[in-house]
Amino acid sequence: MGSVQLDDFIAGWIGGAASVIVGHPLDTVKTRLQAGHGYSNTVQCALKIFKHEHIAGFFKGLSFPLASIAVYNSVALGVYGNAQRVICQYRYGEESHRGPALTDVAAASAVVALVTVAIGAPVDLVKIRLQMQTQSVGSAKLSLVGAGSMHSLALNNQPLYRGPVHCISRILRKEGIAGLYRGVGAMYLRDIPGYCLYFVPYMLLCNWMMPEGSTTPNLYSVLLAGGVAGTISWGTATPMDVVKSRLQADGVNERMYKGILHCIQQSYQKEGLNVFFKGAAVNAIRGFPMSAAMFLGYEFTLKILRGQ
């Protein structure tokens, strides 16, 4: 088997940083809709954030994902590129120039999910906790609905978490290492099919739009294929994304959910079936620019590194 190629990891880091910057404002809106209280729809949520927290409110928790999710996406795309090559070499031989089949792409996508969730679950949890923390003049409280009671993420007009490092240390003190992996099961259930519905449409669309006689897609094709793939993946992942967000936002003062099934049951009983589609529109919308930026940064960097 061939050796690990580092250019996929480098290009993935560039693409990951681009996607975080582009998508974080809508990600904040999505998180508030899914795990918060008092937001009726995407537009009302965005307007409420802007009214009470201004532009800065959309970028709460950005520093940590910018420093970490860029690395997370570097791992995702690096693992994907290398896993795909290993699978193709195993199935078709070292000298084969045959491109990957859909089953190869799906298998590589599953490998990506298994690796990245183990690494990224704590990152996502800290991001969620920081995004759920609101602070207005005279009040720094945000309520979460559950178990017939209201829970706040801030006390005495002070934010509960002063930043990513303080958030991590507080979670470790209160919940231990397991606390950083709260919601990891739901994240696996979201990401294993989610990555398949990410890379498979991307490959199909790139191949369909690839100019005749070319071996690599042009940047316009990458931009469009990446955006559509992101919309498909994030749109279909919304129900389990809701469960994941609620589990990760849970446990600040006391736990409302015992696990995935309990969260699904309680959410359905209190809010009906529509609860699992909260944030579906913003997920699909933000999926396009985020994924377009990520794949564009990834493919463009690969072209430079490989001299294509």
N, C-alpha and C positions, 0 to 999 in steps of 0.2 A: 504494500500500500504506500501511496505517496506521503510525504511529510506534511505537517500542518503548514498552511500558508497564512502568513501574518497579515498580508495586505487586506484580506477580508475584515479582519478585526480593526485595522486602522481606518478603513473606509466606513465601517459600521459606526465607529466613534464619531466621525464627522457627520454622518447622516443622523445619528441619534441626537447630537447637540442641536442640529437644525430643526428636528421634529419637536423637541422639547420647547424651544423658543416660540415656534409657530403655534403649537397646540395647547400650551399651558392655560391661557385665559379661558378657553372653552372647557378644558378639563376641570377647572375650578367650578364653573357653572354646573357641569355634569355631576360633580361630587356633591355639591350643595343640594341639587335636585334629588339625588338618590338617597342621601343619608341625612339630610337636614329636615327642617320643619318650617312651614310658612311660605313655601314657594309653590305657586300653582302651575307655572309653565316656564319654558326656557326664557322667553322674553322678559317676563315679570321677574324671574330670578336674576337675570343680567342687570336689569334696571335697578333692582333693589341693592345689589352689590355695588353698583356705580354710585347710587345715591348716598349710601351709608359709608362706603369705604373708598370711593373714587377709583381711579385707574389702578392704583396700587393693590386694591382688593383682588383683582383678577390674577395678580402675580404672587399671591401669598404662597409660600412654600416652594418658590421657583429655584432658589439657590441649591437646595438639596438634590432635586431631580436633575438639574443642569449638571451638577458635579457627578451624579451617580447614574442617572438613566442613560447618559451618553455612553458610559462604560457598559451599562446593561444592554443597550442596543448594539454596542460593539461586540459583546459576547454573542448576542442573538444572531447577528448577521455573519459573524465569524464562524460560529458553530454550524449555521445553515450551509454556508459555502463549503466548508470542509466535510460536513456530514454527507452532503450531496455528492461530492467527489468520491468519498470512500464507498458509498452505496453503489454508485455507477461503476467504479473500478471492480468491486466485488461481483456485481451482476454481469458486467459486460467485458471485463478484462482490462488490464493496464493500458493496452494500446488502442482500445476502442475510442472512436471519436463521436460515438452516438450520444446525443443529448439525453438529459434525464426524462424518464416517463413520468406521468402524473403520480403513479404510485411511489416513485423515488422522491419526488418533491414532498408528497404527503408524509412519507417516513422521516425525511430530514426535518420537516416541520414539527413532528412529534418529538424528535430528539431536542430541538430548540426549546420547546415548552418545558420538557423535563429538566433541562439545565437552567434555563433563565428564571423559572419560578423559584427554584431553590435559592438563587442569588437575589432576585428582585423583590421577593415578598416583603422583607423588612423595609426596603426603599419605598415601596408603594404604601405601606402602612404609615410610615412617618409623613409622607406627602399628604395622605388622606387626613391624618390628625391635624396637620398644620393648616390645610385648606378649610377644615371644618371649624376653625377657630376664628370667630369674628370679634371685632372690637369697635364699638362706636363711642361717641362722647358720653361719658358717665356710665357706660355699660359695656362689658366685654363678654356678654353671655350669648350662647347659642344653645337652643334646646333641641333634643332628640326625642322622638316619640317612642315609647316602648313600655310594655308591661304596666300600662295604666299610669305611668309617672313621667315626669319631665326631668331631663338630666342636662347639666350645663358643662361646657368645656372651659369655663373660666369662673374664678371666684374672687370676691372682693375687688371687682373692677379691674382685675389684673389678668392678662392672658395666662392660661395654664401652662403653655409651652413658650419659652422665650426664643426658641430656634431649634434647628434639627438636632444639635448635640444635646441640648437640654431635654428635648422630647425623647430621644433614645435613652438617656440616663434615667428619666422618670419612668418610662415603660419597663426598663430592666429592674428598677427598684420595686415597682408595684406588681409586675406580672412575670418577671423573669425572662429568660431567653424565649420561652414559648410565646410570650406576649408579642414579640416581634414577628412571629409567624402566625398570628391570628388571621384567619381567613385564607390560609394557604390552600386548603382543600378546594374551596370555591374558586380560587385562582387557577388551580390545575384544571378544574372542570371548564373554566372559561378559556384557558389559553391553549390546551391541546387541540380542540377543534378550531379555535380562533386562529392559530398560526397556520393550520391547513387551509382555512378559508382566506388566508392572507397571501401566502406564497403561491398557491395553485392558481388563483385568478390572475395574480401578477404575471406569472410565467405564461399563461394562456394569452393574455392581452398583449404582452410584449412580443410574443411569437407572431400573433395575428397582425400587429402593426409594424413589424420589422420590415424595413425596405428590402426589396428583392436583391439577392446577391450579398447582403450584409450578414455578418456573423454575430453582431452585437446590436442591441436596440439603440436608436438615437435618443437624445435627451428629452425630446418632446414626447416620445412614446413612453419613456420611463416616468415622466411627470404624470401623464394621463393614466397609465396602467397602475402606478403606485397609488394614486388618489382613489381610483375606483376600487382597488383591492382593499384599501383602508376602510372605505365606506361599507363594503360588504362585510368585512371581518368585524368591525366594531358594531355595526348595526345588528348583526346576528348574535353578538356576544352580550348584548345588553341585559337580558334576564339574569344571567349568572354574574354579570358585573354589578348589578344592583345588590345581590346577595353578598358578594365580596366586599363592596363598599360599606354595607351595613355592619358586617362582622368586624371590619377593620376600624370603623368609627366607634364601635361598641367597647364597653369595658373601661371607660374613663373613670366613672365613679362606681358603678356597679354593672354587672353584665345583664343584658336583656335577653341575649340569645345563647342557647346551649350548644348550638352547632348549625350546620347548613340546613338540615331538615326542619329544625325548630325555627330558624330564621324565615324560611320559606312559608311555613305554616302560620306563624305569627303575622308576617307581613300580609299574607293573603286574607286572613281573618279580619284584620283591622282596616285594610285599604283596598281589598279586592284584587282581581287579576291585573288591572292596569298598573299596579305598583311595579310589576316586573318590566314594564316598558318605560319607566321614568328615565328620562335622559336619552331615550332612543334616538330622538331627532338630533340632539346635540352630539351624541356619539357618532352618528352617521355623518353629520356635517363636519365635525372636527377631524374625523378619520381621513377625509380627503386631503386637506392641506398638510396634516401631520405626516401621513404616509408618502404623499407626493414629495415633501421636503426631505424625508428620510431616504427614500430610494434615489432621489436626484443627487443628494449629497454622497450617497454610497456609490452609485454607478459612476458619477463624475470623478470621484476620488480614485476609484479603481482604474479608470481610463488613464489618469495621470500616472499612478504608480506602476501600471503595466505598459506605459508608453504606447497606448493604442490611439 
